[in-house]
């Protein structure tokens, strides 16, 4: 069953029974810093939540915070795109269930940037 786009976003916000989200445009932004208040910025809370969403239920999202902007990052957000005319209510319900499971986890594993290896010209991410 296809829903009107504004109803889809508002139902996601209503079902995701946390106060750590922002509705905007065609996405929902989860405030990872508020969701994980004990995790410092250098441990990449936004990316840790994005990874936890993927590991827990295959829900893809994007970190917008320290990993993307470095020290200039003002917030630690996780962006979940909800494209228009793409998802049904069952898709949104599943994403909400995964978000709730990740939010209920006692500890999302922190991440850190590793120095580049000789064979790799870019930095990699590892679990602590």
Backbone atoms as SQL, in Angstrom:
CREATE TABLE atoms (id INTEGER PRIMARY KEY, chain TEXT, resi INTEGER, resn TEXT, atom TEXT, x REAL, y REAL, z REAL);
INSERT INTO atoms VALUES
  (1, 'A', 1, 'UNK', 'N', 0.839, -1.182, 0.000),
  (2, 'A', 1, 'UNK', 'CA', 0.000, 0.000, 0.000),
  (3, 'A', 1, 'UNK', 'C', 0.890, 1.254, 0.000),
  (4, 'A', 2, 'UNK', 'N', 0.766, 2.060, -1.020),
  (5, 'A', 2, 'UNK', 'CA', 1.532, 3.299, -1.099),
  (6, 'A', 2, 'UNK', 'C', 0.836, 4.374, -0.258),
  (7, 'A', 3, 'UNK', 'N', 1.609, 5.162, 0.423),
  (8, 'A', 3, 'UNK', 'CA', 1.069, 6.238, 1.243),
  (9, 'A', 3, 'UNK', 'C', 1.506, 7.574, 0.692),
  (10, 'A', 4, 'UNK', 'N', 0.771, 8.607, 1.047),
  (11, 'A', 4, 'UNK', 'CA', 1.227, 9.948, 0.704),
  (12, 'A', 4, 'UNK', 'C', 2.530, 10.221, 1.422),
  (13, 'A', 5, 'UNK', 'N', 3.404, 10.962, 0.772),
  (14, 'A', 5, 'UNK', 'CA', 4.764, 11.140, 1.267),
  (15, 'A', 5, 'UNK', 'C', 4.812, 11.795, 2.642),
  (16, 'A', 6, 'UNK', 'N', 4.035, 12.846, 2.871),
  (17, 'A', 6, 'UNK', 'CA', 4.070, 13.517, 4.169),
  (18, 'A', 6, 'UNK', 'C', 3.553, 12.593, 5.279),
  (19, 'A', 7, 'UNK', 'N', 2.571, 11.753, 4.963),
  (20, 'A', 7, 'UNK', 'CA', 2.082, 10.793, 5.956),
  (21, 'A', 7, 'UNK', 'C', 3.146, 9.746, 6.259),
  (22, 'A', 8, 'UNK', 'N', 3.905, 9.360, 5.241),
  (23, 'A', 8, 'UNK', 'CA', 4.963, 8.366, 5.431),
  (24, 'A', 8, 'UNK', 'C', 6.002, 8.873, 6.418),
  (25, 'A', 9, 'UNK', 'N', 6.467, 10.108, 6.232),
  (26, 'A', 9, 'UNK', 'CA', 7.466, 10.677, 7.137),
  (27, 'A', 9, 'UNK', 'C', 6.907, 10.863, 8.538),
  (28, 'A', 10, 'UNK', 'N', 5.683, 11.359, 8.635),
  (29, 'A', 10, 'UNK', 'CA', 5.125, 11.600, 9.965),
  (30, 'A', 10, 'UNK', 'C', 4.847, 10.285, 10.695),
  (31, 'A', 11, 'UNK', 'N', 4.467, 9.239, 9.967),
  (32, 'A', 11, 'UNK', 'CA', 4.264, 7.941, 10.616),
  (33, 'A', 11, 'UNK', 'C', 5.582, 7.358, 11.094),
  (34, 'A', 12, 'UNK', 'N', 6.645, 7.578, 10.306),
  (35, 'A', 12, 'UNK', 'CA', 7.971, 7.123, 10.743),
  (36, 'A', 12, 'UNK', 'C', 8.347, 7.835, 12.036),
  (37, 'A', 13, 'UNK', 'N', 8.175, 9.149, 12.064),
  (38, 'A', 13, 'UNK', 'CA', 8.521, 9.926, 13.257),
  (39, 'A', 13, 'UNK', 'C', 7.667, 9.504, 14.451),
  (40, 'A', 14, 'UNK', 'N', 6.397, 9.221, 14.219),
  (41, 'A', 14, 'UNK', 'CA', 5.518, 8.817, 15.305),
  (42, 'A', 14, 'UNK', 'C', 5.891, 7.433, 15.836),
  (43, 'A', 15, 'UNK', 'N', 6.164, 6.495, 14.926),
  (44, 'A', 15, 'UNK', 'CA', 6.472, 5.132, 15.353),
  (45, 'A', 15, 'UNK', 'C', 7.854, 5.024, 15.965),
  (46, 'A', 16, 'UNK', 'N', 8.795, 5.831, 15.495),
  (47, 'A', 16, 'UNK', 'CA', 10.135, 5.825, 16.075),
  (48, 'A', 16, 'UNK', 'C', 10.039, 6.629, 17.345),
  (49, 'A', 17, 'UNK', 'N', 9.652, 5.948, 18.411),
  (50, 'A', 17, 'UNK', 'CA', 9.225, 6.610, 19.638),
  (51, 'A', 17, 'UNK', 'C', 10.407, 7.129, 20.460),
  (52, 'A', 18, 'UNK', 'N', 11.244, 7.923, 19.825),
  (53, 'A', 18, 'UNK', 'CA', 12.353, 8.573, 20.518),
  (54, 'A', 18, 'UNK', 'C', 12.303, 10.054, 20.204),
  (55, 'A', 19, 'UNK', 'N', 13.008, 10.839, 20.988),
  (56, 'A', 19, 'UNK', 'CA', 13.026, 12.270, 20.707),
  (57, 'A', 19, 'UNK', 'C', 14.284, 12.662, 19.931),
  (58, 'A', 20, 'UNK', 'N', 15.061, 11.678, 19.482),
  (59, 'A', 20, 'UNK', 'CA', 16.341, 11.944, 18.859),
  (60, 'A', 20, 'UNK', 'C', 16.269, 11.914, 17.336),
  (61, 'A', 21, 'UNK', 'N', 15.295, 12.572, 16.760),
  (62, 'A', 21, 'UNK', 'CA', 15.214, 12.607, 15.308),
  (63, 'A', 21, 'UNK', 'C', 14.791, 14.003, 14.838),
  (64, 'A', 22, 'UNK', 'N', 15.080, 14.269, 13.571),
  (65, 'A', 22, 'UNK', 'CA', 14.695, 15.534, 12.936),
  (66, 'A', 22, 'UNK', 'C', 14.095, 15.177, 11.592),
  (67, 'A', 23, 'UNK', 'N', 12.935, 15.717, 11.261),
  (68, 'A', 23, 'UNK', 'CA', 12.355, 15.539, 9.940),
  (69, 'A', 23, 'UNK', 'C', 12.823, 16.683, 9.047),
  (70, 'A', 24, 'UNK', 'N', 13.220, 16.350, 7.830),
  (71, 'A', 24, 'UNK', 'CA', 13.628, 17.419, 6.929),
  (72, 'A', 24, 'UNK', 'C', 13.717, 16.937, 5.508),
  (73, 'A', 25, 'UNK', 'N', 13.077, 17.662, 4.582),
  (74, 'A', 25, 'UNK', 'CA', 13.166, 17.298, 3.175),
  (75, 'A', 25, 'UNK', 'C', 12.648, 15.898, 2.933),
  (76, 'A', 26, 'UNK', 'N', 13.460, 15.075, 2.343),
  (77, 'A', 26, 'UNK', 'CA', 13.072, 13.702, 2.033),
  (78, 'A', 26, 'UNK', 'C', 13.848, 12.702, 2.890),
  (79, 'A', 27, 'UNK', 'N', 14.190, 13.107, 4.090),
  (80, 'A', 27, 'UNK', 'CA', 14.960, 12.219, 4.960),
  (81, 'A', 27, 'UNK', 'C', 14.588, 12.448, 6.416),
  (82, 'A', 28, 'UNK', 'N', 14.976, 11.482, 7.225),
  (83, 'A', 28, 'UNK', 'CA', 14.867, 11.595, 8.675),
  (84, 'A', 28, 'UNK', 'C', 16.283, 11.546, 9.210),
  (85, 'A', 29, 'UNK', 'N', 16.611, 12.473, 10.084),
  (86, 'A', 29, 'UNK', 'CA', 17.951, 12.568, 10.649),
  (87, 'A', 29, 'UNK', 'C', 17.897, 12.147, 12.110),
  (88, 'A', 30, 'UNK', 'N', 18.680, 11.140, 12.463),
  (89, 'A', 30, 'UNK', 'CA', 18.762, 10.692, 13.846),
  (90, 'A', 30, 'UNK', 'C', 19.934, 11.412, 14.498),
  (91, 'A', 31, 'UNK', 'N', 19.704, 12.016, 15.640),
  (92, 'A', 31, 'UNK', 'CA', 20.753, 12.722, 16.376),
  (93, 'A', 31, 'UNK', 'C', 21.551, 11.698, 17.175),
  (94, 'A', 32, 'UNK', 'N', 22.677, 11.265, 16.616),
  (95, 'A', 32, 'UNK', 'CA', 23.482, 10.209, 17.241),
  (96, 'A', 32, 'UNK', 'C', 24.124, 10.680, 18.545),
  (97, 'A', 33, 'UNK', 'N', 24.453, 11.954, 18.640),
  (98, 'A', 33, 'UNK', 'CA', 25.059, 12.474, 19.868),
  (99, 'A', 33, 'UNK', 'C', 24.065, 12.399, 21.031),
  (100, 'A', 34, 'UNK', 'N', 22.790, 12.659, 20.763),
  (101, 'A', 34, 'UNK', 'CA', 21.772, 12.558, 21.808),
  (102, 'A', 34, 'UNK', 'C', 21.430, 11.095, 22.105),
  (103, 'A', 35, 'UNK', 'N', 21.495, 10.260, 21.079),
  (104, 'A', 35, 'UNK', 'CA', 21.205, 8.842, 21.258),
  (105, 'A', 35, 'UNK', 'C', 22.302, 8.140, 22.048),
  (106, 'A', 36, 'UNK', 'N', 23.559, 8.581, 21.863),
  (107, 'A', 36, 'UNK', 'CA', 24.712, 8.013, 22.562),
  (108, 'A', 36, 'UNK', 'C', 25.451, 9.121, 23.309),
  (109, 'A', 37, 'UNK', 'N', 24.876, 9.640, 24.387),
  (110, 'A', 37, 'UNK', 'CA', 25.477, 10.803, 25.047),
  (111, 'A', 37, 'UNK', 'C', 26.847, 10.534, 25.663),
  (112, 'A', 38, 'UNK', 'N', 27.162, 9.296, 25.965),
  (113, 'A', 38, 'UNK', 'CA', 28.450, 8.993, 26.586),
  (114, 'A', 38, 'UNK', 'C', 29.585, 8.781, 25.605),
  (115, 'A', 39, 'UNK', 'N', 29.288, 8.772, 24.299),
  (116, 'A', 39, 'UNK', 'CA', 30.321, 8.515, 23.313),
  (117, 'A', 39, 'UNK', 'C', 30.906, 9.830, 22.793),
  (118, 'A', 40, 'UNK', 'N', 32.209, 10.062, 22.982),
  (119, 'A', 40, 'UNK', 'CA', 32.817, 11.306, 22.502),
  (120, 'A', 40, 'UNK', 'C', 32.903, 11.347, 20.974),
  (121, 'A', 41, 'UNK', 'N', 33.043, 12.560, 20.437),
  (122, 'A', 41, 'UNK', 'CA', 33.047, 12.750, 18.987),
  (123, 'A', 41, 'UNK', 'C', 34.155, 11.976, 18.294),
  (124, 'A', 42, 'UNK', 'N', 35.313, 11.839, 18.945),
  (125, 'A', 42, 'UNK', 'CA', 36.418, 11.158, 18.269),
  (126, 'A', 42, 'UNK', 'C', 36.167, 9.659, 18.101),
  (127, 'A', 43, 'UNK', 'N', 35.136, 9.135, 18.740),
  (128, 'A', 43, 'UNK', 'CA', 34.763, 7.731, 18.564),
  (129, 'A', 43, 'UNK', 'C', 33.636, 7.567, 17.544),
  (130, 'A', 44, 'UNK', 'N', 33.329, 8.623, 16.827),
  (131, 'A', 44, 'UNK', 'CA', 32.417, 8.615, 15.676),
  (132, 'A', 44, 'UNK', 'C', 31.031, 8.042, 15.985),
  (133, 'A', 45, 'UNK', 'N', 30.261, 8.702, 16.865),
  (134, 'A', 45, 'UNK', 'CA', 28.945, 8.162, 17.216),
  (135, 'A', 45, 'UNK', 'C', 27.987, 8.073, 16.027),
  (136, 'A', 46, 'UNK', 'N', 28.050, 9.026, 15.110),
  (137, 'A', 46, 'UNK', 'CA', 27.169, 8.975, 13.941),
  (138, 'A', 46, 'UNK', 'C', 27.441, 7.763, 13.077),
  (139, 'A', 47, 'UNK', 'N', 28.698, 7.522, 12.819),
  (140, 'A', 47, 'UNK', 'CA', 29.058, 6.370, 11.991),
  (141, 'A', 47, 'UNK', 'C', 28.793, 5.059, 12.735),
  (142, 'A', 48, 'UNK', 'N', 28.975, 5.068, 14.042),
  (143, 'A', 48, 'UNK', 'CA', 28.686, 3.872, 14.837),
  (144, 'A', 48, 'UNK', 'C', 27.203, 3.510, 14.752),
  (145, 'A', 49, 'UNK', 'N', 26.318, 4.512, 14.810),
  (146, 'A', 49, 'UNK', 'CA', 24.877, 4.251, 14.688),
  (147, 'A', 49, 'UNK', 'C', 24.551, 3.781, 13.274),
  (148, 'A', 50, 'UNK', 'N', 25.145, 4.412, 12.262),
  (149, 'A', 50, 'UNK', 'CA', 24.902, 4.000, 10.873),
  (150, 'A', 50, 'UNK', 'C', 25.332, 2.551, 10.660),
  (151, 'A', 51, 'UNK', 'N', 26.475, 2.170, 11.197),
  (152, 'A', 51, 'UNK', 'CA', 26.944, 0.781, 11.088),
  (153, 'A', 51, 'UNK', 'C', 26.031, -0.169, 11.851),
  (154, 'A', 52, 'UNK', 'N', 25.580, 0.242, 13.031),
  (155, 'A', 52, 'UNK', 'CA', 24.684, -0.602, 13.832),
  (156, 'A', 52, 'UNK', 'C', 23.350, -0.824, 13.108),
  (157, 'A', 53, 'UNK', 'N', 22.831, 0.197, 12.434),
  (158, 'A', 53, 'UNK', 'CA', 21.591, 0.041, 11.665),
  (159, 'A', 53, 'UNK', 'C', 21.774, -0.989, 10.554),
  (160, 'A', 54, 'UNK', 'N', 22.919, -0.945, 9.899),
  (161, 'A', 54, 'UNK', 'CA', 23.173, -1.884, 8.813),
  (162, 'A', 54, 'UNK', 'C', 23.378, -3.305, 9.340),
  (163, 'A', 55, 'UNK', 'N', 24.152, -3.446, 10.400),
  (164, 'A', 55, 'UNK', 'CA', 24.413, -4.779, 10.956),
  (165, 'A', 55, 'UNK', 'C', 23.130, -5.376, 11.541),
  (166, 'A', 56, 'UNK', 'N', 22.352, -4.567, 12.233),
  (167, 'A', 56, 'UNK', 'CA', 21.148, -5.064, 12.909),
  (168, 'A', 56, 'UNK', 'C', 20.057, -5.470, 11.930),
  (169, 'A', 57, 'UNK', 'N', 19.877, -4.702, 10.847),
  (170, 'A', 57, 'UNK', 'CA', 18.756, -5.019, 9.967),
  (171, 'A', 57, 'UNK', 'C', 18.957, -4.710, 8.504),
  (172, 'A', 58, 'UNK', 'N', 20.178, -4.380, 8.093),
  (173, 'A', 58, 'UNK', 'CA', 20.417, -4.094, 6.687),
  (174, 'A', 58, 'UNK', 'C', 19.892, -2.746, 6.237),
  (175, 'A', 59, 'UNK', 'N', 19.599, -1.856, 7.183),
  (176, 'A', 59, 'UNK', 'CA', 19.082, -0.527, 6.852),
  (177, 'A', 59, 'UNK', 'C', 20.268, 0.387, 6.550),
  (178, 'A', 60, 'UNK', 'N', 20.312, 0.904, 5.331),
  (179, 'A', 60, 'UNK', 'CA', 21.425, 1.760, 4.950),
  (180, 'A', 60, 'UNK', 'C', 21.132, 3.208, 5.336),
  (181, 'A', 61, 'UNK', 'N', 22.159, 3.866, 5.801),
  (182, 'A', 61, 'UNK', 'CA', 22.048, 5.273, 6.201),
  (183, 'A', 61, 'UNK', 'C', 23.409, 5.922, 5.989),
  (184, 'A', 62, 'UNK', 'N', 23.480, 7.211, 6.257),
  (185, 'A', 62, 'UNK', 'CA', 24.708, 7.954, 6.016),
  (186, 'A', 62, 'UNK', 'C', 25.027, 8.819, 7.226),
  (187, 'A', 63, 'UNK', 'N', 26.267, 8.764, 7.683),
  (188, 'A', 63, 'UNK', 'CA', 26.715, 9.598, 8.797),
  (189, 'A', 63, 'UNK', 'C', 26.996, 11.004, 8.291),
  (190, 'A', 64, 'UNK', 'N', 26.504, 11.989, 9.003),
  (191, 'A', 64, 'UNK', 'CA', 26.815, 13.391, 8.709),
  (192, 'A', 64, 'UNK', 'C', 27.328, 13.979, 10.013),
  (193, 'A', 65, 'UNK', 'N', 28.629, 14.003, 10.148),
  (194, 'A', 65, 'UNK', 'CA', 29.217, 14.461, 11.398),
  (195, 'A', 65, 'UNK', 'C', 30.724, 14.479, 11.314),
  (196, 'A', 66, 'UNK', 'N', 31.387, 13.957, 12.337),
  (197, 'A', 66, 'UNK', 'CA', 32.837, 14.024, 12.452),
  (198, 'A', 66, 'UNK', 'C', 33.544, 13.290, 11.324),
  (199, 'A', 67, 'UNK', 'N', 33.042, 12.132, 10.919),
  (200, 'A', 67, 'UNK', 'CA', 33.697, 11.396, 9.849),
  (201, 'A', 67, 'UNK', 'C', 33.616, 12.165, 8.532),
  (202, 'A', 68, 'UNK', 'N', 32.498, 12.826, 8.286),
  (203, 'A', 68, 'UNK', 'CA', 32.326, 13.563, 7.039),
  (204, 'A', 68, 'UNK', 'C', 33.024, 14.925, 7.066),
  (205, 'A', 69, 'UNK', 'N', 32.910, 15.658, 8.165),
  (206, 'A', 69, 'UNK', 'CA', 33.393, 17.040, 8.211),
  (207, 'A', 69, 'UNK', 'C', 34.587, 17.257, 9.131),
  (208, 'A', 70, 'UNK', 'N', 35.026, 16.237, 9.840),
  (209, 'A', 70, 'UNK', 'CA', 36.166, 16.377, 10.741),
  (210, 'A', 70, 'UNK', 'C', 35.811, 17.230, 11.946),
  (211, 'A', 71, 'UNK', 'N', 36.779, 18.014, 12.397),
  (212, 'A', 71, 'UNK', 'CA', 36.595, 18.832, 13.594),
  (213, 'A', 71, 'UNK', 'C', 35.560, 19.936, 13.394),
  (214, 'A', 72, 'UNK', 'N', 35.255, 20.263, 12.140),
  (215, 'A', 72, 'UNK', 'CA', 34.286, 21.331, 11.848),
  (216, 'A', 72, 'UNK', 'C', 32.839, 20.875, 12.025),
  (217, 'A', 73, 'UNK', 'N', 32.607, 19.605, 12.298),
  (218, 'A', 73, 'UNK', 'CA', 31.243, 19.085, 12.434),
  (219, 'A', 73, 'UNK', 'C', 30.560, 19.692, 13.656),
  (220, 'A', 74, 'UNK', 'N', 29.352, 20.202, 13.443),
  (221, 'A', 74, 'UNK', 'CA', 28.601, 20.804, 14.535),
  (222, 'A', 74, 'UNK', 'C', 27.657, 19.802, 15.185),
  (223, 'A', 75, 'UNK', 'N', 27.201, 18.816, 14.425),
  (224, 'A', 75, 'UNK', 'CA', 26.278, 17.812, 14.940),
  (225, 'A', 75, 'UNK', 'C', 26.741, 16.434, 14.504),
  (226, 'A', 76, 'UNK', 'N', 26.219, 15.444, 15.179),
  (227, 'A', 76, 'UNK', 'CA', 26.453, 14.047, 14.821),
  (228, 'A', 76, 'UNK', 'C', 25.113, 13.466, 14.392),
  (229, 'A', 77, 'UNK', 'N', 24.855, 13.477, 13.096),
  (230, 'A', 77, 'UNK', 'CA', 23.573, 13.022, 12.572),
  (231, 'A', 77, 'UNK', 'C', 23.740, 11.764, 11.734),
  (232, 'A', 78, 'UNK', 'N', 22.674, 10.989, 11.659),
  (233, 'A', 78, 'UNK', 'CA', 22.590, 9.846, 10.760),
  (234, 'A', 78, 'UNK', 'C', 21.400, 10.102, 9.862),
  (235, 'A', 79, 'UNK', 'N', 21.641, 10.147, 8.557),
  (236, 'A', 79, 'UNK', 'CA', 20.592, 10.478, 7.590),
  (237, 'A', 79, 'UNK', 'C', 20.003, 9.202, 7.009),
  (238, 'A', 80, 'UNK', 'N', 18.691, 9.072, 7.151),
  (239, 'A', 80, 'UNK', 'CA', 17.962, 7.959, 6.552),
  (240, 'A', 80, 'UNK', 'C', 17.055, 8.529, 5.474),
  (241, 'A', 81, 'UNK', 'N', 17.431, 8.296, 4.223),
  (242, 'A', 81, 'UNK', 'CA', 16.645, 8.807, 3.100),
  (243, 'A', 81, 'UNK', 'C', 15.356, 8.012, 2.952),
  (244, 'A', 82, 'UNK', 'N', 14.271, 8.705, 2.738),
  (245, 'A', 82, 'UNK', 'CA', 12.971, 8.091, 2.473),
  (246, 'A', 82, 'UNK', 'C', 12.509, 8.655, 1.126),
  (247, 'A', 83, 'UNK', 'N', 12.954, 8.044, 0.010),
  (248, 'A', 83, 'UNK', 'CA', 12.609, 8.605, -1.302),
  (249, 'A', 83, 'UNK', 'C', 11.111, 8.602, -1.570),
  (250, 'A', 84, 'UNK', 'N', 10.674, 9.626, -2.248),
  (251, 'A', 84, 'UNK', 'CA', 9.270, 9.756, -2.623),
  (252, 'A', 84, 'UNK', 'C', 8.891, 8.641, -3.590),
  (253, 'A', 85, 'UNK', 'N', 7.699, 8.126, -3.447),
  (254, 'A', 85, 'UNK', 'CA', 7.134, 7.088, -4.313),
  (255, 'A', 85, 'UNK', 'C', 7.990, 5.822, -4.393),
  (256, 'A', 86, 'UNK', 'N', 8.664, 5.492, -3.324),
  (257, 'A', 86, 'UNK', 'CA', 9.560, 4.340, -3.367),
  (258, 'A', 86, 'UNK', 'C', 9.184, 3.287, -2.337),
  (259, 'A', 87, 'UNK', 'N', 8.803, 3.716, -1.133),
  (260, 'A', 87, 'UNK', 'CA', 8.585, 2.778, -0.045),
  (261, 'A', 87, 'UNK', 'C', 7.120, 2.659, 0.322),
  (262, 'A', 88, 'UNK', 'N', 6.763, 1.474, 0.801),
  (263, 'A', 88, 'UNK', 'CA', 5.413, 1.243, 1.309),
  (264, 'A', 88, 'UNK', 'C', 5.460, 1.347, 2.832),
  (265, 'A', 89, 'UNK', 'N', 4.308, 1.245, 3.454),
  (266, 'A', 89, 'UNK', 'CA', 4.256, 1.331, 4.907),
  (267, 'A', 89, 'UNK', 'C', 5.014, 0.182, 5.557),
  (268, 'A', 90, 'UNK', 'N', 5.011, -0.987, 4.941),
  (269, 'A', 90, 'UNK', 'CA', 5.734, -2.118, 5.534),
  (270, 'A', 90, 'UNK', 'C', 7.240, -1.868, 5.518),
  (271, 'A', 91, 'UNK', 'N', 7.764, -1.172, 4.489),
  (272, 'A', 91, 'UNK', 'CA', 9.175, -0.795, 4.471),
  (273, 'A', 91, 'UNK', 'C', 9.494, 0.126, 5.650),
  (274, 'A', 92, 'UNK', 'N', 8.649, 1.110, 5.844),
  (275, 'A', 92, 'UNK', 'CA', 8.868, 2.078, 6.920),
  (276, 'A', 92, 'UNK', 'C', 8.744, 1.389, 8.272),
  (277, 'A', 93, 'UNK', 'N', 7.769, 0.507, 8.430),
  (278, 'A', 93, 'UNK', 'CA', 7.614, -0.217, 9.698),
  (279, 'A', 93, 'UNK', 'C', 8.868, -1.024, 10.022),
  (280, 'A', 94, 'UNK', 'N', 9.442, -1.677, 9.014),
  (281, 'A', 94, 'UNK', 'CA', 10.656, -2.456, 9.236),
  (282, 'A', 94, 'UNK', 'C', 11.816, -1.550, 9.655),
  (283, 'A', 95, 'UNK', 'N', 11.986, -0.422, 8.973),
  (284, 'A', 95, 'UNK', 'CA', 13.057, 0.515, 9.328),
  (285, 'A', 95, 'UNK', 'C', 12.869, 1.046, 10.746),
  (286, 'A', 96, 'UNK', 'N', 11.635, 1.295, 11.136),
  (287, 'A', 96, 'UNK', 'CA', 11.346, 1.761, 12.493),
  (288, 'A', 96, 'UNK', 'C', 11.722, 0.689, 13.513),
  (289, 'A', 97, 'UNK', 'N', 11.395, -0.567, 13.230),
  (290, 'A', 97, 'UNK', 'CA', 11.749, -1.656, 14.142),
  (291, 'A', 97, 'UNK', 'C', 13.263, -1.758, 14.323),
  (292, 'A', 98, 'UNK', 'N', 13.999, -1.627, 13.223),
  (293, 'A', 98, 'UNK', 'CA', 15.458, -1.697, 13.303),
  (294, 'A', 98, 'UNK', 'C', 15.999, -0.513, 14.098),
  (295, 'A', 99, 'UNK', 'N', 15.466, 0.687, 13.865),
  (296, 'A', 99, 'UNK', 'CA', 15.898, 1.877, 14.614),
  (297, 'A', 99, 'UNK', 'C', 15.635, 1.691, 16.105),
  (298, 'A', 100, 'UNK', 'N', 14.483, 1.149, 16.434),
  (299, 'A', 100, 'UNK', 'CA', 14.150, 0.943, 17.845),
  (300, 'A', 100, 'UNK', 'C', 15.083, -0.088, 18.483),
  (301, 'A', 101, 'UNK', 'N', 15.431, -1.140, 17.744),
  (302, 'A', 101, 'UNK', 'CA', 16.356, -2.150, 18.284),
  (303, 'A', 101, 'UNK', 'C', 17.738, -1.546, 18.519),
  (304, 'A', 102, 'UNK', 'N', 18.204, -0.732, 17.570),
  (305, 'A', 102, 'UNK', 'CA', 19.522, -0.091, 17.735),
  (306, 'A', 102, 'UNK', 'C', 19.488, 0.883, 18.903),
  (307, 'A', 103, 'UNK', 'N', 18.407, 1.642, 19.038),
  (308, 'A', 103, 'UNK', 'CA', 18.300, 2.598, 20.147),
  (309, 'A', 103, 'UNK', 'C', 18.244, 1.875, 21.492),
  (310, 'A', 104, 'UNK', 'N', 17.700, 0.670, 21.509),
  (311, 'A', 104, 'UNK', 'CA', 17.585, -0.083, 22.757),
  (312, 'A', 104, 'UNK', 'C', 18.870, -0.814, 23.135),
  (313, 'A', 105, 'UNK', 'N', 19.804, -0.911, 22.200),
  (314, 'A', 105, 'UNK', 'CA', 21.067, -1.585, 22.519),
  (315, 'A', 105, 'UNK', 'C', 21.756, -0.849, 23.655),
  (316, 'A', 106, 'UNK', 'N', 22.265, -1.597, 24.590),
  (317, 'A', 106, 'UNK', 'CA', 22.933, -0.972, 25.742),
  (318, 'A', 106, 'UNK', 'C', 24.172, -0.207, 25.311),
  (319, 'A', 107, 'UNK', 'N', 24.902, -0.728, 24.342),
  (320, 'A', 107, 'UNK', 'CA', 26.141, -0.068, 23.914),
  (321, 'A', 107, 'UNK', 'C', 26.365, -0.318, 22.437),
  (322, 'A', 108, 'UNK', 'N', 26.285, 0.730, 21.657),
  (323, 'A', 108, 'UNK', 'CA', 26.690, 0.653, 20.258),
  (324, 'A', 108, 'UNK', 'C', 28.199, 0.764, 20.258),
  (325, 'A', 109, 'UNK', 'N', 28.862, -0.111, 19.518),
  (326, 'A', 109, 'UNK', 'CA', 30.323, -0.150, 19.547),
  (327, 'A', 109, 'UNK', 'C', 30.921, 1.115, 18.934),
  (328, 'A', 110, 'UNK', 'N', 31.838, 1.754, 19.642),
  (329, 'A', 110, 'UNK', 'CA', 32.498, 2.940, 19.081),
  (330, 'A', 110, 'UNK', 'C', 33.457, 2.555, 17.960),
  (331, 'A', 111, 'UNK', 'N', 33.763, 3.491, 17.108),
  (332, 'A', 111, 'UNK', 'CA', 34.691, 3.292, 16.002),
  (333, 'A', 111, 'UNK', 'C', 35.816, 4.300, 16.108),
  (334, 'A', 112, 'UNK', 'N', 36.901, 4.050, 15.401),
  (335, 'A', 112, 'UNK', 'CA', 37.986, 5.022, 15.339),
  (336, 'A', 112, 'UNK', 'C', 38.631, 4.953, 13.967),
  (337, 'A', 113, 'UNK', 'N', 39.240, 6.043, 13.542),
  (338, 'A', 113, 'UNK', 'CA', 39.969, 6.064, 12.274),
  (339, 'A', 113, 'UNK', 'C', 41.352, 5.486, 12.506),
  (340, 'A', 114, 'UNK', 'N', 41.773, 4.647, 11.617),
  (341, 'A', 114, 'UNK', 'CA', 43.109, 4.046, 11.703),
  (342, 'A', 114, 'UNK', 'C', 44.038, 4.760, 10.732),
  (343, 'A', 115, 'UNK', 'N', 45.319, 4.817, 11.035),
  (344, 'A', 115, 'UNK', 'CA', 46.250, 5.399, 10.076),
  (345, 'A', 115, 'UNK', 'C', 46.307, 4.542, 8.817),
  (346, 'A', 116, 'UNK', 'N', 46.588, 5.138, 7.680),
  (347, 'A', 116, 'UNK', 'CA', 46.627, 4.362, 6.434),
  (348, 'A', 116, 'UNK', 'C', 47.761, 3.341, 6.460),
  (349, 'A', 117, 'UNK', 'N', 47.518, 2.211, 5.833),
  (350, 'A', 117, 'UNK', 'CA', 48.555, 1.192, 5.690),
  (351, 'A', 117, 'UNK', 'C', 49.346, 1.479, 4.417),
  (352, 'A', 118, 'UNK', 'N', 50.464, 0.828, 4.281),
  (353, 'A', 118, 'UNK', 'CA', 51.301, 1.065, 3.108),
  (354, 'A', 118, 'UNK', 'C', 50.609, 0.646, 1.819),
  (355, 'A', 119, 'UNK', 'N', 49.829, -0.425, 1.883),
  (356, 'A', 119, 'UNK', 'CA', 49.176, -0.910, 0.670),
  (357, 'A', 119, 'UNK', 'C', 47.883, -0.166, 0.353),
  (358, 'A', 120, 'UNK', 'N', 47.371, 0.606, 1.328),
  (359, 'A', 120, 'UNK', 'CA', 46.130, 1.348, 1.105),
  (360, 'A', 120, 'UNK', 'C', 46.405, 2.845, 1.228),
  (361, 'A', 121, 'UNK', 'N', 46.095, 3.620, 0.201),
  (362, 'A', 121, 'UNK', 'CA', 46.358, 5.049, 0.255),
  (363, 'A', 121, 'UNK', 'C', 45.331, 5.846, 1.051),
  (364, 'A', 122, 'UNK', 'N', 44.337, 5.202, 1.641),
  (365, 'A', 122, 'UNK', 'CA', 43.292, 5.903, 2.385),
  (366, 'A', 122, 'UNK', 'C', 43.174, 5.314, 3.780),
  (367, 'A', 123, 'UNK', 'N', 42.537, 6.045, 4.670),
  (368, 'A', 123, 'UNK', 'CA', 42.346, 5.580, 6.052),
  (369, 'A', 123, 'UNK', 'C', 41.209, 4.567, 6.082),
  (370, 'A', 124, 'UNK', 'N', 41.289, 3.644, 6.991),
  (371, 'A', 124, 'UNK', 'CA', 40.230, 2.652, 7.160),
  (372, 'A', 124, 'UNK', 'C', 39.615, 2.833, 8.534),
  (373, 'A', 125, 'UNK', 'N', 38.455, 2.219, 8.726),
  (374, 'A', 125, 'UNK', 'CA', 37.728, 2.295, 9.981),
  (375, 'A', 125, 'UNK', 'C', 37.821, 0.936, 10.659),
  (376, 'A', 126, 'UNK', 'N', 38.031, 0.931, 11.959),
  (377, 'A', 126, 'UNK', 'CA', 38.066, -0.343, 12.677),
  (378, 'A', 126, 'UNK', 'C', 37.236, -0.236, 13.943),
  (379, 'A', 127, 'UNK', 'N', 36.831, -1.401, 14.464),
  (380, 'A', 127, 'UNK', 'CA', 36.065, -1.456, 15.706),
  (381, 'A', 127, 'UNK', 'C', 37.017, -1.450, 16.870),
  (382, 'A', 128, 'UNK', 'N', 36.629, -0.792, 17.948),
  (383, 'A', 128, 'UNK', 'CA', 37.414, -0.840, 19.205),
  (384, 'A', 128, 'UNK', 'C', 36.957, -1.974, 20.058);
